[in-house]
Amino acid sequence: MTTTSTPNSVHIPENARIVVAGAGSIGCFVGGLLVAQGHQVCLLGRPRIIDAIRNGGLKLADGEALDMALDANQIGLSTSPECLADADIIILAAKSLVTEEIAEEIARYAPAHAIVMSLQNGVRNPRILREKLQQTVVATMIPFNVVLSEGNRFQRTTFTAEIIMEWQPELAKLLSGDLITFTAQQDFNEVAWGKLLLNINNAINALGGLPVRQQLMDPQWRRLMAHVVEESMRVMAAAGIKHQSVAPVSMKMFCWILRLPTWLFQRIANSMLKVDPEARASMWEDLQQKRLTEIDEFQGLIIELAEENNCSADLNRRIYGLIKKAEQAAAGSPGLSVDAIRNA
């Protein structure tokens, strides 16, 4: 069973310098909001993204009220991990696939007093970081998705601006503002597992290739989502893992709502439908860009737990196999139907 221990209280220097390591869609969006709230932020990312921001600034939107443009000279920009040497706070927003690689860069360049915040999917990254780093590691859970709609424009596709983090109230207070808030929570480990239960459906969206909202309006897709979440909950229960729902209702009720007739689902699940009409899961974007996905942190972890506890995870196995096949094909989302996924 994977657990996350709560770190001791940390000292935060005044005018803390923040480096966002692995600044992709999530990292640039969060980093940009922190800049707008008055923080010193450096984005450490790949040349493609950093050059686009350097040439055209950083644009942030959320489909509602947020529509912001930051000049490039307001933000630190780097493609070299040497910028970590100046960090008081490191926000790690990279994919789980490169956690160990970036941990090595942090260990080499970052000062010992730096706080490392893992803004990553899955539940295993904080443990990996703690095994490799002397710095304090703080796990966080980010409940929204961000897409790169242009070379330097990042749009949040779900309408919430709160990040949940381990119990570090002073750090949460420092980073919070009108544009984005950080909430410290003592039972964070259960929250992380609750977020995994929502992320478990990223693969379904990636395989279908449809916008999330369109899938949610189809009862067949909703029943498939409910099935994979319920199977995952059974596996977690067999492993003795507790979770706390990050949805407005319990995950059991969440699955019940997914199975309602569409007309009733629309009335009850308004908050679930408050997403950008074209929003898709980040795993879909990974397939479209011919990148490896984080499937091992979702279905892969559930399958491991099922094997360790001698229980079934058949649907998760099928989904896992289909994503791996799509990765190997490098042809984008396969655009599968519900029946094709169930019968794989």
C-alpha positions in Angstrom: 0.0 0.0 0.0 1.3 3.5 -0.9 1.1 6.0 1.9 2.0 9.7 2.2 3.4 11.0 5.5 2.8 14.6 6.5 6.0 16.7 6.7 7.0 18.7 9.7 6.2 22.5 9.7 8.6 24.4 7.4 10.3 27.8 7.6 9.4 30.0 4.7 11.7 33.0 3.9 10.2 36.4 3.2 9.9 37.2 -0.6 10.3 33.5 -1.3 11.6 32.7 -4.8 9.5 30.1 -6.6 10.7 27.8 -9.4 8.1 25.8 -11.3 10.0 22.7 -12.5 8.5 20.9 -15.4 6.4 23.9 -16.5 3.9 22.5 -18.9 0.2 23.3 -19.0 -0.5 23.0 -15.3 2.9 24.5 -14.2 2.6 27.6 -16.5 -1.0 28.2 -15.4 -0.3 28.0 -11.7 3.0 29.8 -12.0 1.4 32.6 -14.0 -1.4 33.1 -11.4 1.3 33.2 -8.6 3.1 35.9 -10.6 -0.1 37.9 -10.9 -0.5 37.6 -7.1 2.9 39.2 -6.6 5.3 36.3 -6.3 8.7 35.9 -7.8 8.4 33.0 -10.2 10.7 31.3 -12.6 9.3 28.8 -15.1 11.7 25.9 -15.8 10.5 24.0 -18.9 11.2 22.8 -22.4 12.5 25.2 -25.0 9.3 25.0 -27.1 7.1 26.4 -24.2 9.7 28.8 -22.7 10.5 30.3 -26.1 6.8 30.8 -26.9 6.4 32.7 -23.6 9.6 34.7 -24.1 8.4 35.8 -27.5 4.7 36.5 -26.7 4.2 36.6 -23.0 2.0 34.3 -20.9 -1.7 34.2 -21.5 -4.1 32.7 -19.0 -7.8 32.0 -19.3 -10.6 29.9 -17.8 -13.5 30.2 -20.1 -15.3 32.5 -17.6 -13.9 35.7 -16.0 -10.2 35.0 -16.2 -8.5 36.4 -19.4 -5.0 37.6 -18.5 -1.8 38.4 -20.3 1.5 38.7 -18.5 4.6 40.2 -20.1 7.6 37.9 -20.4 9.7 40.3 -18.4 7.4 39.7 -15.4 8.4 36.1 -15.3 11.7 34.2 -14.9 12.2 31.9 -17.8 14.7 29.1 -18.0 15.5 25.8 -19.7 18.4 25.0 -17.4 18.0 23.3 -14.0 20.7 25.6 -12.7 17.9 28.1 -11.9 16.9 25.7 -9.1 19.9 27.1 -7.1 17.9 30.2 -6.3 14.7 28.5 -5.2 13.0 28.7 -1.9 10.0 26.9 -3.1 10.0 24.4 -6.0 6.6 23.5 -7.5 7.1 20.2 -9.4 4.5 20.1 -12.1 6.1 17.5 -14.4 4.6 14.2 -15.5 5.2 11.2 -13.2 7.3 9.6 -15.8 10.2 12.0 -15.1 9.9 12.4 -11.4 13.1 10.6 -10.7 15.0 12.5 -13.3 13.8 15.9 -11.9 14.5 14.7 -8.4 18.1 14.2 -9.4 18.3 17.8 -10.7 16.8 19.1 -7.5 19.2 17.2 -5.5 22.1 18.6 -7.5 21.2 22.2 -7.8 18.5 23.2 -5.1 19.4 24.5 -1.7 18.7 22.3 1.3 16.2 24.7 2.7 14.0 24.6 -0.4 10.4 23.3 -0.1 9.4 20.9 -2.9 5.7 20.8 -3.7 4.6 17.9 -5.9 1.8 19.2 -8.1 1.6 15.8 -9.9 -1.0 13.1 -10.6 -1.0 9.9 -8.7 -0.2 9.0 -5.1 3.4 7.7 -5.4 5.4 10.8 -6.4 5.8 12.3 -2.9 7.3 9.0 -1.6 9.7 8.9 -4.5 10.8 12.5 -3.9 11.3 11.9 -0.2 13.5 8.9 -0.8 15.8 10.9 -3.1 15.8 14.4 -1.6 16.9 16.0 1.7 14.5 18.9 1.1 11.1 19.0 2.7 8.5 17.5 0.3 4.8 18.7 0.4 2.2 16.7 -1.6 -0.6 18.6 -3.3 -3.7 17.7 -5.2 -4.8 19.9 -8.1 -8.5 19.4 -9.0 -8.5 21.1 -12.4 -7.1 20.5 -15.9 -5.4 23.0 -18.1 -4.9 22.8 -21.8 -2.4 24.6 -24.1 -4.7 26.2 -26.6 -2.0 28.2 -28.3 1.8 28.3 -28.1 1.6 30.6 -25.0 -2.0 30.5 -24.0 -3.1 28.2 -21.2 -6.8 27.6 -20.4 -8.2 26.0 -17.3 -11.1 23.8 -18.5 -12.8 23.2 -15.2 -13.9 26.1 -13.1 -12.3 25.8 -9.7 -9.1 27.5 -8.4 -8.3 25.7 -5.2 -5.3 23.4 -4.7 -5.4 21.0 -1.7 -2.1 20.3 0.0 -0.6 18.6 3.0 -0.8 20.3 6.4 1.4 23.3 5.9 -1.0 26.2 6.8 1.7 28.9 6.7 2.8 27.8 3.2 -0.8 27.7 2.1 -1.4 31.2 3.4 1.7 32.5 1.7 0.7 31.2 -1.8 -3.1 31.9 -1.6 -4.7 34.9 -3.2 -7.7 36.1 -5.1 -6.8 34.2 -8.3 -5.8 30.8 -6.7 -6.0 29.4 -3.2 -4.1 26.6 -1.4 -5.8 24.8 1.3 -3.9 22.7 3.9 -5.6 19.5 5.0 -4.5 17.1 7.7 -6.0 13.9 6.1 -4.4 14.6 2.8 -3.5 10.9 2.0 -7.2 10.0 1.8 -7.8 13.1 -0.4 -5.0 11.9 -2.8 -6.7 8.5 -3.2 -10.0 10.2 -3.8 -8.5 12.2 -6.6 -7.1 9.0 -8.1 -10.6 7.7 -8.3 -11.6 10.6 -10.5 -8.4 10.4 -12.5 -9.1 6.7 -13.2 -11.5 7.9 -15.9 -8.9 9.9 -17.8 -8.1 6.8 -19.8 -11.7 6.3 -20.8 -11.7 9.9 -22.2 -8.4 9.3 -24.0 -9.7 6.1 -25.6 -13.0 7.6 -26.7 -11.5 10.8 -27.9 -14.7 12.8 -27.2 -14.9 16.0 -25.1 -15.6 15.2 -21.5 -18.9 17.0 -21.5 -20.1 14.9 -24.6 -19.1 11.7 -22.8 -21.0 12.7 -19.7 -24.1 13.3 -21.7 -24.1 9.7 -23.0 -25.5 7.1 -20.6 -23.3 4.3 -22.0 -20.1 6.3 -21.3 -21.4 7.2 -17.8 -22.1 3.6 -16.9 -18.6 2.7 -18.1 -17.1 5.4 -15.8 -19.2 4.2 -12.9 -18.0 0.6 -13.4 -14.3 1.4 -13.5 -14.6 3.7 -10.4 -16.5 1.0 -8.4 -14.0 -1.7 -9.4 -11.2 0.5 -8.3 -12.9 1.2 -5.0 -13.3 -2.5 -4.3 -9.6 -3.0 -5.0 -8.6 -0.2 -2.7 -10.9 -1.5 0.1 -9.3 -4.9 -0.3 -5.9 -3.2 0.2 -7.1 -1.4 3.3 -6.9 2.0 1.6 -9.3 4.7 2.7 -10.3 7.6 0.4 -12.0 10.9 0.8 -14.1 12.1 -2.1 -12.9 15.2 -3.9 -16.3 15.4 -5.6 -19.2 17.2 -4.0 -20.7 13.8 -3.0 -19.3 10.5 -1.9 -17.8 8.3 -4.7 -20.5 5.8 -4.1 -23.1 8.5 -4.7 -21.1 9.8 -7.6 -21.4 6.4 -9.3 -25.1 6.3 -8.6 -25.6 9.7 -10.2 -23.6 8.6 -13.3 -26.2 5.8 -13.8 -29.2 8.1 -13.7 -31.2 8.8 -16.9 -29.7 11.7 -18.8 -32.5 14.1 -18.1 -32.2 13.6 -14.4 -28.4 13.4 -14.5 -28.4 16.9 -16.1 -30.5 18.3 -13.2 -28.5 16.8 -10.4 -25.0 17.0 -11.8 -24.7 20.6 -12.9 -21.3 21.0 -11.3 -19.9 18.0 -13.2 -21.1 19.6 -16.5 -19.4 22.9 -15.8 -16.4 22.2 -18.0 -15.2 23.7 -21.2 -17.3 22.2 -24.0 -14.2 21.0 -25.8 -12.2 19.9 -22.7 -10.6 16.5 -22.8 -8.4 14.7 -20.3 -4.6 15.3 -20.3 -4.1 11.6 -21.3 -6.0 12.3 -24.5 -3.6 15.2 -25.2 -0.6 12.8 -24.5 -1.9 10.4 -27.1 -2.5 13.1 -29.6 1.1 14.4 -29.1 2.4 10.8 -29.4 3.7 11.0 -25.8 3.8 8.3 -23.1 0.9 8.6 -20.7 0.6 8.3 -16.9 -1.5 5.2 -17.1 0.8 3.3 -14.7 -0.1 5.8 -12.0 -3.8 5.1 -12.5 -4.9 1.8 -13.9 -1.4 0.4 -13.4 -1.5 1.1 -9.7 -5.0 -0.4 -9.3 -3.8 -3.6 -11.1 -0.8 -3.8 -8.8 -3.0 -3.6 -5.7 -5.5 -6.2 -7.1 -2.6 -8.6 -7.7 -1.2 -8.0 -4.2 -4.7 -8.6 -2.6 -5.9 -11.4 -4.9 -8.9 -9.6 -6.3 -10.3 -8.8 -9.7 -9.6 -5.6 -11.8 -10.7 -6.9 -15.2 -12.0 -3.6 -16.6 -8.9 -1.7 -15.4 -6.8 -4.3 -17.1 -8.6 -3.9 -20.4 -8.3 -0.2 -20.3 -4.6 -0.4 -19.3 -3.9 -2.7 -22.3 -5.8 -0.4 -24.7 -3.8 2.7 -23.6 -0.5 0.8 -23.9 -1.5 -0.3 -27.4 -2.4 3.3 -28.3 1.0 4.5 -27.0 2.8 2.0 -29.2 0.7 2.9 -32.3 1.6 6.6 -31.8 -1.5 7.5 -33.9 -3.4 9.6 -31.3 -6.6 8.6 -29.6 -8.0 5.4 -31.1 -11.6 6.8 -30.9 -13.0 3.6 -29.4 -16.7 2.9 -28.6 -17.9 1.8 -25.2 -18.5 -1.7 -26.5 -14.9 -1.9 -27.9 -13.5 -1.0 -24.5 -15.7 -3.4 -22.6 -15.0 -6.3 -25.0 -11.2 -5.7 -25.5 
